[in-house]
Amino acid sequence: MPEQQSDLSDEFIAQQRKRLEALLRELLGGEEDTIADERTAQEEHGDEAKEYEEEAQAMAQNEINQSLHDVNDQRVADIQRALRKIDEGTYGLSDESGQPIPKERLEVMPEAILTVAEQSRRETSK
């Protein structure tokens, strides 16, 4: 992989660091709230008799929560990697090919560590 330079300004990168740190706090804080809400509901209603419909709804909600958790885990990992890339001086360059990631993509998705095509391949292979 050829070593490239990102053409992003220091000001843009500093702004992106702030956005990434805020996103990370938001995602991690949101997950803590979900866990706390589930624990509170269990404590309040744990001994009550459940009907089959309620149990089915709870199972469906757990499945949704797990899917969101999996997506958030990947996003948290990408945010943490993007922050490391800022420290390394490689922010804005693809982890896979070293090619520049368009500034427009980084403005929309500051945690992007792959080009659109590489990201698409990554999601397709899962």
Buried (B, 14 or more C-beta within 10 A) or exposed (E): EEEBEBEBEEEBBEBBBEBBEEBBEEBEEEBEEBEEEBEEEEEEEEEEEEEEEEEEEBEEEEEEBEEEEEEBEEBBEBBEBBBEBBEEEBBBBBBBBEBBBEBEBBEEBBBBBBBEEBBEEEEEEE
